[in-house]
Amino acid sequence: MGIPLKNIPLAHFFKSILELHMNREKLGNSTAFYFKNILDILENPSLKIFHCKNDEQLIAIIHSQNKVFSSVKFLQDFLIDSIFSPLFSRPNNLNDLLSIIEKFIADLFVNPKIDNDLMREYLFYFQQIFTSLRTEIATLKASTSFRTLYLLYQKLLQSETLSFIGEPLDGLQVMGLLETRLINFDHLIMTSVNDGILPLGRQNNTFIPYDIRKEKGLNTFTENDAIYAYHFYRLLSRAKTVHFLYNTDSDAMGSGEKSRFLEQIAYESSHEVVINYAKPHFEIIPKNKLVIPKTPKTMEKLIDWAENIGISPTLLSTYIRNPIEFYERVILSNDETEEAEETISAKTLGKIVHGTLETLYQDYLNIALHEKDFEEIKNKVDEVLEANLKKEYKEGELDRGENLLIKNVARKIVEGVLQRDKKIAQENELVILFLEKKYNFLMDIGDRKVKVKGFIDRIDSVNGTKRIIDYKTGKIDNLNLASDKIEEVFEMDNKAKYLQLITYAHLYYNEIQQQEEEIQLSIYPIKFLNKEPIYLHYNKSTMITYKIVEDSLTYFQNLIREILNPEIPFEEKINN
């Protein structure tokens, strides 16, 4: 009886060390370590008390610079003062690695930061495991790989337990039935008293049939049942109180029948037998909405955000979707944690494509584009794409596996945009006016002026008509909006794309100060090569006038007033 050693957090820690060197071996015994193994070692919760400043910095660098592989020299230089530094050396053989681990355990054992006897007990058992591994390795005649050591460790771990050690004459003793032989107890609690467990029944793993075993006088399940019956009834003979627990549910692990021994006790015993059935009671409790009041400090941050930082359509959409998420991002500044990417994420892919298109078109602004221009641009795609890949993906591996496929996808997306723009330029006068243009203006909401801001991916002129474009890598449906439904844009979370385009209209018209000009608002689904730009239809027309600003202004202002109203708390939206 005891705790399986494989369930102890330290087991995963040592497993990560062996995986670290096993994966290095896979790379041809290179001097590079895989980032997941590095992080598994440095971020193990059991040894977090040993973290130094360099450990934390290294973790941050791996995430921020996307270091999928790190060299031995880089790690040694960085972790020079860290307790984990020896683990990231390059051992020549298995004995060297085992020596490193054994010394690491020995140093931990005497470290004053470990004041927990249980932790020392864990370390002692793992010291024994690695001593056993050294013995096993010594018996192997053939050359042994780090993978073999890893597999032996896993196999050994499965069978090891951390035993329960207690005072035999005091307290609660936890043991198996056979361990209770010749020991008397005043009070007994026996678990899993189900038929098929006590007694075990016909579950002998043997190649010899029952009839042959019986004929030759070999042990059969009937003798085993008799042994268990003897120990069971002998244990009961001196006990003052006995509690039996069994499971009434029938599943793959059992029939749900109580042990035949319990049936026999109920039938033959003169003692009082009390049967209680326990069943779970589930009560459906409606989830209470999380409500966060706006404190004076919260209001200070909100006003600073609205007046100085600036209100973006993305955060407005976040507020409409769930005010609590808005609170976390704006007030608590809890943005997404930067993680190392083994595979290029959809977000990173979007940044790469945006950056590549911006660079490619930068030298062709404010001129009518022709077919020859697109031929020139196309010749630069590989160079510009590679530069943006390295900028956004930093030190990540780009020329193998899934990342190579994603890289080719990015190239196809960029080439697809160029091809569609080329087609437009062949039939129309296409002029790209702005790329990644930042706009902002002050909106009057009565008692104060707030700053509304936004980045517009691209503004074109097609035959003299201004076209505002927002690149999207996701799937986009048709965009149809009637003036009597515009209120929904500022209330419903599925109208985020409408809100973004309408905000662009506000930004653009406030910039040019020409209310009579007509524009088009569109989303460019760059990931789908066969799809044309999707235009916002306002009152069934793709030509957008200043009226969309007039129609939406009140709702826009009301939404901001609601956010800045100290009497209206942030209330969680629960999706039913």
C-alpha positions as CSV (number, residue, x, y, z in Angstrom):
1,M,0.0,0.0,0.0
2,G,1.2,3.5,-0.8
3,I,1.3,6.4,-3.2
4,P,2.3,5.3,-6.8
5,L,5.6,7.1,-7.4
6,K,4.5,8.0,-11.0
7,N,1.8,10.3,-9.5
8,I,4.3,12.5,-7.7
9,P,5.1,15.8,-9.5
10,L,8.9,15.0,-9.2
11,A,8.3,12.0,-11.4
12,H,7.4,14.3,-14.3
13,F,10.4,16.5,-13.5
14,F,12.9,13.6,-13.9
15,K,11.0,12.3,-16.9
16,S,11.5,15.7,-18.5
17,I,15.3,15.5,-18.0
18,L,15.5,12.2,-19.7
19,E,13.2,13.4,-22.5
20,L,15.5,16.4,-22.9
21,H,18.5,14.3,-23.7
22,M,16.5,11.7,-25.6
23,N,15.2,14.4,-28.0
24,R,18.8,15.8,-28.3
25,E,19.8,12.3,-29.4
26,K,17.1,12.3,-32.0
27,L,18.7,15.3,-33.6
28,G,22.0,13.5,-34.0
29,N,23.4,14.3,-30.5
30,S,23.3,17.9,-31.4
31,T,24.0,20.7,-28.9
32,A,20.4,21.9,-29.1
33,F,17.6,21.3,-26.6
34,Y,13.9,21.3,-27.3
35,F,12.0,24.2,-25.7
36,K,9.1,22.1,-24.3
37,N,11.6,19.9,-22.3
38,I,13.4,23.0,-21.1
39,L,10.2,24.6,-19.9
40,D,9.0,21.4,-18.3
41,I,12.1,21.4,-16.1
42,L,12.2,25.1,-15.3
43,E,8.5,25.4,-14.6
44,N,8.0,22.3,-12.5
45,P,5.9,23.4,-9.5
46,S,7.7,21.1,-7.1
47,L,11.0,23.0,-7.5
48,K,9.8,26.5,-8.1
49,I,11.3,27.6,-4.8
50,F,14.7,27.3,-6.4
51,H,14.0,29.7,-9.2
52,C,16.4,32.6,-9.6
53,K,16.2,35.7,-11.7
54,N,18.0,34.1,-14.6
55,D,15.5,31.2,-14.7
56,E,12.6,33.6,-15.0
57,Q,14.4,35.6,-17.7
58,L,15.2,32.5,-19.7
59,I,11.5,31.4,-19.6
60,A,10.5,34.9,-20.8
61,I,13.1,34.8,-23.6
62,I,12.0,31.4,-24.9
63,H,8.4,32.7,-25.1
64,S,9.1,36.2,-26.5
65,Q,11.8,35.1,-29.1
66,N,10.1,31.9,-30.0
67,K,13.2,29.8,-29.3
68,V,12.1,26.3,-30.3
69,F,15.7,25.1,-29.9
70,S,18.3,26.4,-27.5
71,S,22.0,25.5,-27.6
72,V,23.9,24.1,-24.6
73,K,26.2,27.1,-24.5
74,F,23.2,29.6,-24.5
75,L,21.6,27.8,-21.6
76,Q,24.9,27.4,-19.6
77,D,25.7,31.1,-20.1
78,F,22.2,32.1,-19.0
79,L,21.8,29.7,-16.1
80,I,25.3,30.1,-14.6
81,D,24.0,30.8,-11.1
82,S,21.0,28.4,-11.4
83,I,20.6,25.1,-9.6
84,F,19.3,23.7,-12.9
85,S,22.4,24.5,-14.9
86,P,24.1,21.0,-14.6
87,L,21.0,19.4,-16.1
88,F,21.5,21.2,-19.4
89,S,25.1,19.9,-20.0
90,R,26.0,17.5,-22.7
91,P,26.8,14.1,-21.1
92,N,28.9,11.7,-23.2
93,N,27.0,8.6,-22.1
94,L,24.3,7.3,-19.9
95,N,26.5,6.9,-16.8
96,D,27.5,10.6,-17.1
97,L,23.8,11.6,-17.2
98,L,23.0,9.4,-14.3
99,S,25.8,10.9,-12.3
100,I,24.5,14.4,-13.1
101,I,21.0,13.5,-11.9
102,E,22.2,11.7,-8.8
103,K,24.4,14.7,-7.8
104,F,21.5,17.0,-8.4
105,I,19.3,14.9,-6.1
106,A,22.0,14.8,-3.5
107,D,22.4,18.6,-3.6
108,L,18.7,19.0,-3.3
109,F,18.5,16.7,-0.3
110,V,20.9,18.9,1.8
111,N,19.6,22.2,0.5
112,P,18.2,24.3,3.4
113,K,15.3,25.5,1.2
114,I,13.8,22.0,1.5
115,D,12.3,21.8,5.0
116,N,9.7,19.3,4.1
117,D,10.3,15.7,5.3
118,L,7.9,14.4,2.6
119,M,10.0,16.0,-0.1
120,R,13.1,14.4,1.2
121,E,11.3,11.1,1.2
122,Y,10.4,11.6,-2.4
123,L,14.1,12.4,-3.3
124,F,15.3,9.3,-1.4
125,Y,13.0,7.1,-3.5
126,F,14.1,8.7,-6.7
127,Q,17.7,8.3,-5.7
128,Q,17.0,4.6,-5.3
129,I,15.4,4.5,-8.8
130,F,18.4,6.0,-10.5
131,T,20.8,3.7,-8.6
132,S,18.7,0.8,-9.9
133,L,18.8,2.3,-13.4
134,R,22.6,2.4,-13.2
135,T,22.7,-1.3,-12.2
136,E,20.4,-2.2,-15.1
137,I,22.4,-0.2,-17.6
138,A,25.6,-2.0,-16.4
139,T,24.1,-5.4,-17.2
140,L,23.3,-4.4,-20.8
141,K,26.1,-5.5,-23.2
142,A,25.0,-3.6,-26.3
143,S,25.4,0.1,-26.6
144,T,22.5,1.8,-24.9
145,S,20.7,5.0,-26.1
146,F,19.1,7.7,-24.0
147,R,15.8,6.4,-25.3
148,T,16.5,3.0,-23.6
149,L,17.2,4.8,-20.3
150,Y,14.0,6.8,-20.7
151,L,11.9,3.6,-21.3
152,L,13.6,1.8,-18.3
153,Y,12.8,4.7,-16.1
154,Q,9.1,4.7,-17.2
155,K,9.0,0.9,-16.6
156,L,10.6,1.1,-13.2
157,L,8.3,4.0,-12.2
158,Q,5.2,2.0,-12.8
159,S,6.0,-0.6,-10.1
160,E,7.3,1.7,-7.4
161,T,5.2,3.1,-4.6
162,L,5.9,5.4,-1.7
163,S,4.8,3.3,1.3
164,F,2.6,4.5,4.1
165,I,4.5,4.2,7.3
166,G,2.6,4.7,10.6
167,E,2.6,3.7,14.2
168,P,1.3,0.1,14.4
169,L,-0.3,0.7,17.8
170,D,-1.9,4.1,17.2
171,G,-4.0,5.9,14.7
172,L,-5.3,4.8,11.3
173,Q,-3.6,1.9,9.6
174,V,-4.0,1.5,5.8
175,M,-3.2,-2.0,4.5
176,G,-4.4,-4.8,2.2
177,L,-6.3,-7.9,3.5
178,L,-3.3,-10.2,3.4
179,E,-1.2,-7.7,5.4
180,T,-3.7,-8.0,8.3
181,R,-2.8,-11.6,9.1
182,L,-2.6,-12.3,12.8
183,I,-3.4,-8.7,13.7
184,N,-6.5,-7.7,15.6
185,F,-8.3,-4.3,15.3
186,D,-11.1,-2.8,17.3
187,H,-12.6,-0.9,14.4
188,L,-12.5,-2.0,10.7
189,I,-13.4,-0.1,7.6
190,M,-13.2,-2.4,4.5
191,T,-13.6,-1.0,1.0
192,S,-14.4,-2.5,-2.4
193,V,-16.3,-5.4,-0.8
194,N,-17.8,-6.4,-4.2
195,D,-18.1,-9.9,-5.7
196,G,-15.2,-10.4,-8.0
197,I,-12.9,-8.4,-5.8
198,L,-13.6,-10.2,-2.5
199,P,-13.2,-13.1,-3.2
200,L,-11.4,-12.7,-6.5
201,G,-13.2,-15.6,-8.2
202,R,-12.3,-17.1,-11.6
203,Q,-9.5,-14.7,-12.5
204,N,-6.4,-16.8,-12.4
205,N,-4.0,-16.0,-15.2
206,T,-2.8,-19.5,-16.1
207,F,-2.3,-21.6,-19.2
208,I,-3.2,-24.8,-17.2
209,P,-6.9,-25.5,-17.3
210,Y,-8.9,-25.9,-14.1
211,D,-9.5,-29.6,-14.5
212,I,-5.8,-30.4,-14.9
213,R,-4.9,-28.2,-12.0
214,K,-7.4,-30.0,-9.8
215,E,-6.3,-33.4,-11.0
216,K,-2.7,-32.7,-10.3
217,G,-3.3,-31.1,-6.9
218,L,-2.4,-27.6,-8.0
219,N,-3.9,-24.5,-6.5
220,T,-7.2,-23.3,-8.0
221,F,-9.4,-20.3,-7.5
222,T,-11.5,-22.3,-5.0
223,E,-8.4,-22.6,-2.7
224,N,-7.7,-18.9,-3.2
225,D,-11.3,-18.1,-2.2
226,A,-10.9,-20.2,0.9
227,I,-7.7,-18.4,1.9
228,Y,-9.4,-15.0,1.5
229,A,-12.5,-16.3,3.4
230,Y,-10.4,-17.4,6.3
231,H,-8.5,-14.1,6.6
232,F,-11.8,-12.2,6.2
233,Y,-13.7,-14.0,9.0
234,R,-10.6,-14.1,11.3
235,L,-10.3,-10.4,11.0
236,L,-13.9,-9.9,12.0
237,S,-13.7,-12.2,15.0
238,R,-12.0,-9.7,17.3
239,A,-13.4,-6.4,15.9
240,K,-15.9,-4.3,17.9
241,T,-17.3,-2.4,14.9
242,V,-17.0,-3.2,11.2
243,H,-18.0,-1.1,8.2
244,F,-18.1,-2.6,4.7
245,L,-18.2,-0.4,1.6
246,Y,-19.2,-1.6,-1.8
247,N,-20.2,-0.1,-5.1
248,T,-23.7,-0.8,-6.4
249,D,-23.0,0.6,-9.9
250,S,-22.5,-1.9,-12.6
251,D,-19.8,-0.9,-15.1
252,A,-16.8,-2.3,-16.9
253,M,-15.0,-2.7,-13.6
254,G,-17.6,-4.8,-11.8
255,S,-21.1,-6.2,-11.7
256,G,-22.3,-3.9,-8.8
257,E,-23.0,-7.0,-6.7
258,K,-21.9,-7.0,-3.0
259,S,-19.6,-9.8,-1.9
260,R,-21.1,-13.2,-1.1
261,F,-19.3,-12.9,2.2
262,L,-21.7,-10.0,3.1
263,E,-24.7,-12.1,2.1
264,Q,-23.4,-14.9,4.4
265,I,-23.0,-12.5,7.3
266,A,-26.5,-11.1,6.9
267,Y,-27.9,-14.6,6.7
268,E,-25.9,-16.4,9.5
269,S,-24.8,-13.7,11.9
270,S,-26.6,-12.9,15.1
271,H,-25.2,-9.4,15.2
272,E,-27.2,-6.4,14.1
273,V,-26.6,-5.5,10.5
274,V,-27.4,-2.0,9.4
275,I,-27.5,-1.3,5.6
276,N,-27.2,2.3,4.3
277,Y,-27.3,3.3,0.7
278,A,-25.4,6.5,-0.3
279,K,-26.3,8.1,-3.5
280,P,-25.2,11.4,-5.0
281,H,-27.6,14.3,-4.9
282,F,-27.2,16.8,-7.7
283,E,-28.8,20.2,-7.3
284,I,-28.8,22.5,-10.3
285,I,-27.9,25.9,-8.9
286,P,-28.2,28.8,-11.3
287,K,-24.8,30.4,-11.9
288,N,-24.6,33.8,-10.3
289,K,-23.4,36.5,-12.7
290,L,-20.1,38.1,-11.7
291,V,-20.8,41.7,-11.1
292,I,-17.8,44.1,-10.5
293,P,-18.7,47.7,-9.3
294,K,-16.8,50.6,-10.7
295,T,-14.7,52.0,-7.9
296,P,-13.0,55.4,-8.0
297,K,-9.7,53.7,-9.1
298,T,-11.5,51.8,-11.8
299,M,-13.1,55.0,-13.1
300,E,-9.7,56.7,-13.2
301,K,-8.4,53.9,-15.5
302,L,-11.5,54.0,-17.6
303,I,-11.3,57.8,-18.1
304,D,-7.6,57.5,-18.9
305,W,-8.4,54.8,-21.5
306,A,-11.2,56.8,-23.1
307,E,-9.5,60.2,-23.1
308,N,-5.8,59.4,-23.6
309,I,-5.2,55.8,-24.7
310,G,-8.1,55.7,-27.1
311,I,-11.2,53.7,-27.8
312,S,-10.8,51.0,-30.4
313,P,-13.6,49.0,-32.2
314,T,-11.9,45.8,-30.9
315,L,-12.4,46.7,-27.3
316,L,-15.9,48.0,-27.9
317,S,-16.7,44.6,-29.4
318,T,-15.1,42.9,-26.4
319,Y,-17.3,45.0,-24.0
320,I,-20.5,44.0,-26.0
321,R,-19.5,40.3,-25.9
322,N,-18.7,40.3,-22.2
323,P,-18.0,43.3,-20.0
324,I,-15.9,41.1,-17.6
325,E,-13.5,40.3,-20.4
326,F,-13.3,44.0,-21.2
327,Y,-12.6,44.7,-17.5
328,E,-9.8,42.2,-17.5
329,R,-8.1,43.7,-20.6
330,V,-8.6,47.4,-19.9
331,I,-8.6,47.7,-16.1
332,L,-6.4,44.6,-15.1
333,S,-4.3,44.8,-18.3
334,N,-4.6,41.0,-18.7
335,D,-3.8,40.6,-22.4
336,E,-3.0,37.2,-23.9
337,T,0.2,35.7,-22.5
338,E,2.9,35.4,-25.0
339,E,3.8,31.8,-25.6
340,A,6.5,30.1,-27.7
341,E,5.0,28.7,-30.9
342,E,6.3,25.5,-32.2
343,T,3.8,25.9,-35.1
344,I,2.9,29.3,-36.5
345,S,-0.5,30.3,-35.0
346,A,-3.4,31.8,-36.9
347,K,-2.7,35.2,-35.2
348,T,1.0,35.1,-36.2
349,L,0.0,34.1,-39.8
350,G,-2.3,37.1,-40.0
351,K,0.5,39.5,-38.8
352,I,2.9,38.0,-41.4
353,V,0.5,38.4,-44.3
354,H,-0.4,42.0,-43.2
355,G,3.2,43.0,-42.9
356,T,4.1,41.4,-46.3
357,L,1.4,43.1,-48.2
358,E,2.2,46.5,-46.5
359,T,5.9,46.2,-47.5
360,L,5.1,45.0,-51.1
361,Y,2.7,47.9,-51.8
362,Q,4.7,50.6,-49.9
363,D,6.5,51.9,-53.1
364,Y,3.4,51.9,-55.2
365,L,1.2,54.4,-53.2
366,N,-0.8,57.1,-55.0
367,I,-0.1,55.8,-58.5
368,A,-2.4,54.0,-60.9
369,L,-1.3,50.4,-60.8
370,H,-0.8,48.5,-64.0
371,E,0.0,44.9,-65.0
372,K,3.7,45.5,-65.1
373,D,3.7,46.8,-61.5
374,F,2.2,43.6,-60.3
375,E,4.9,41.6,-62.1
376,E,7.6,43.7,-60.3
377,I,5.8,43.2,-57.0
378,K,5.4,39.5,-57.5
379,N,9.2,39.1,-57.9
380,K,9.7,40.5,-54.4
381,V,7.2,38.3,-52.7
382,D,9.7,35.6,-51.5
383,E,12.2,38.1,-50.1
384,V,9.6,40.3,-48.3
385,L,7.7,37.2,-47.0
386,E,10.9,35.7,-45.6
387,A,11.8,39.0,-43.8
388,N,8.3,39.2,-42.2
389,L,8.4,35.6,-41.2
390,K,11.7,36.2,-39.3
391,K,10.3,39.4,-37.8
392,E,7.1,37.8,-36.4
393,Y,8.2,34.2,-35.9
394,K,11.7,35.2,-34.7
395,E,13.9,32.2,-34.1
396,G,11.3,29.5,-34.9
397,E,12.1,26.8,-37.4
398,L,10.5,27.7,-40.8
399,D,12.0,25.2,-43.3
400,R,10.5,21.9,-42.1
401,G,7.3,20.2,-41.0
402,E,4.1,22.0,-40.6
403,N,5.7,25.5,-40.5
404,L,7.0,24.9,-44.1
405,L,3.4,24.2,-45.2
406,I,2.1,27.3,-43.4
407,K,4.9,29.4,-45.0
408,N,3.7,28.2,-48.4
409,V,0.1,29.0,-47.4
410,A,1.2,32.6,-46.5
411,R,2.8,32.9,-49.9
412,K,-0.4,31.6,-51.6
413,I,-2.5,34.2,-49.7
414,V,-0.2,37.0,-50.6
415,E,-0.1,35.9,-54.3
416,G,-3.9,35.5,-54.3
417,V,-4.3,39.2,-53.1
418,L,-1.9,40.4,-55.8
419,Q,-3.8,38.4,-58.4
420,R,-7.2,39.8,-57.4
421,D,-5.8,43.3,-57.3
422,K,-4.2,42.8,-60.7
423,K,-7.5,41.8,-62.1
424,I,-9.2,44.9,-60.7
425,A,-6.4,47.1,-62.1
426,Q,-6.8,45.5,-65.6
427,E,-10.5,46.6,-65.7
428,N,-10.4,49.7,-63.5
429,E,-8.1,52.5,-62.3
430,L,-6.8,51.2,-59.0
431,V,-4.8,53.5,-56.8
432,I,-3.7,52.5,-53.3
433,L,-3.8,55.6,-51.1
434,F,-2.9,54.4,-47.6
435,L,-1.6,51.3,-45.9
436,E,-1.9,50.6,-42.2
437,K,-3.1,54.1,-41.6
438,K,-3.7,55.2,-38.0
439,Y,-6.8,57.5,-37.5
440,N,-8.2,59.1,-34.4
441,F,-10.7,61.8,-33.5
442,L,-12.4,63.3,-30.4
443,M,-16.0,62.3,-29.9
444,D,-18.2,64.6,-27.8
445,I,-20.3,62.5,-25.3
446,G,-21.7,65.4,-23.4
447,D,-19.7,65.9,-20.2
448,R,-16.3,65.0,-21.8
449,K,-14.5,64.3,-25.1
450,V,-13.2,60.9,-25.7
451,K,-10.6,59.6,-28.2
452,V,-11.7,57.1,-30.8
453,K,-8.9,55.4,-32.7
454,G,-8.3,52.7,-35.2
455,F,-5.9,51.2,-37.8
456,I,-7.3,50.9,-41.3
457,D,-5.4,48.2,-43.2
458,R,-5.8,49.8,-46.6
459,I,-7.6,52.6,-48.5
460,D,-8.0,52.4,-52.3
461,S,-9.4,54.5,-55.0
462,V,-11.2,52.5,-57.7
463,N,-12.3,54.7,-60.6
464,G,-12.3,57.6,-58.2
465,T,-14.4,55.9,-55.5
466,K,-12.7,55.5,-52.1
467,R,-12.7,52.0,-50.8
468,I,-11.8,51.2,-47.1
469,I,-10.4,47.7,-46.8
470,D,-10.0,45.5,-43.7
471,Y,-8.0,42.3,-44.2
472,K,-9.5,39.2,-42.6
473,T,-8.0,35.6,-42.6
474,G,-11.3,34.1,-41.4
475,K,-14.5,33.2,-43.1
476,I,-16.8,36.2,-43.8
477,D,-20.5,36.1,-44.7
478,N,-22.4,38.8,-46.5
479,L,-22.6,42.2,-44.8
480,N,-26.1,43.6,-45.0
481,L,-27.4,46.3,-42.7
482,A,-30.6,48.4,-42.7
483,S,-30.7,51.8,-41.0
484,D,-33.5,50.7,-38.6
485,K,-31.3,47.8,-37.4
486,I,-28.1,49.8,-36.8
487,E,-28.8,49.8,-33.0
488,E,-28.1,46.0,-33.0
489,V,-24.5,46.7,-34.1
490,F,-23.8,48.3,-30.7
491,E,-25.7,45.7,-28.7
492,M,-25.1,42.3,-30.2
493,D,-21.8,40.5,-30.1
494,N,-22.2,38.8,-33.5
495,K,-22.0,42.2,-35.2
496,A,-18.4,42.9,-34.4
497,K,-17.4,43.2,-38.1
498,Y,-20.2,45.8,-38.7
499,L,-19.0,47.8,-35.7
500,Q,-15.5,47.8,-37.0
501,L,-16.5,49.0,-40.4
502,I,-18.8,51.7,-39.0
503,T,-16.0,52.9,-36.7
504,Y,-13.8,53.2,-39.8
505,A,-16.5,55.3,-41.4
506,H,-16.5,57.7,-38.4
507,L,-12.6,57.8,-38.4
508,Y,-12.5,58.5,-42.1
509,Y,-15.2,61.2,-42.3
510,N,-13.8,63.0,-39.3
511,E,-10.4,63.0,-41.0
512,I,-11.4,64.3,-44.4
513,Q,-14.2,66.7,-43.1
514,Q,-16.1,66.2,-46.4
515,Q,-19.6,64.9,-45.6
516,E,-20.7,64.8,-49.3
517,E,-18.1,62.2,-50.3
518,E,-19.3,58.6,-50.9
519,I,-17.1,55.6,-49.9
520,Q,-17.2,51.9,-49.8
521,L,-16.6,49.8,-46.7
522,S,-15.3,46.3,-47.4
523,I,-13.6,43.2,-45.9
524,Y,-11.0,41.4,-47.9
525,P,-11.2,37.7,-47.1
526,I,-7.5,37.1,-48.0
527,K,-7.4,33.4,-47.0
528,F,-10.0,32.4,-49.6
529,L,-8.4,32.9,-53.0
530,N,-11.7,32.6,-55.0
531,K,-13.6,35.2,-52.9
532,E,-13.9,38.9,-53.9
533,P,-14.0,41.7,-51.4
534,I,-17.2,41.7,-49.4
535,Y,-18.8,45.1,-49.3
536,L,-21.0,46.5,-46.5
537,H,-24.5,47.0,-47.9
538,Y,-26.2,49.8,-46.1
539,N,-29.9,50.1,-47.0
540,K,-29.0,47.7,-49.9
541,S,-26.4,50.0,-51.3
542,T,-22.6,49.5,-51.3
543,M,-22.1,53.3,-51.6
544,I,-21.8,54.6,-48.1
545,T,-22.6,58.2,-47.3
546,Y,-22.1,60.3,-44.2
547,K,-25.6,59.3,-43.2
548,I,-24.2,56.1,-41.7
549,V,-22.2,58.3,-39.3
550,E,-25.3,60.3,-38.4
551,D,-27.5,57.2,-38.0
552,S,-25.0,55.5,-35.7
553,L,-23.6,58.4,-33.7
554,T,-26.2,58.3,-30.9
555,Y,-25.8,54.6,-30.4
556,F,-22.0,55.0,-30.5
557,Q,-22.1,57.7,-27.8
558,N,-24.6,55.7,-25.7
559,L,-22.3,52.7,-25.6
560,I,-19.3,54.8,-24.5
561,R,-21.5,56.6,-21.9
562,E,-22.5,53.2,-20.5
563,I,-18.9,52.1,-20.2
564,L,-18.0,55.3,-18.4
565,N,-21.0,55.4,-16.2
566,P,-19.9,54.7,-12.6
567,E,-23.4,53.6,-11.7
568,I,-23.4,50.7,-14.2
569,P,-21.1,47.8,-13.0
570,F,-19.3,45.4,-15.2
571,E,-21.7,42.4,-15.4
572,E,-20.9,39.0,-16.7
573,K,-22.8,37.8,-19.8
574,I,-23.7,34.1,-19.4
575,N,-24.4,32.2,-22.6
576,N,-27.3,29.8,-22.1
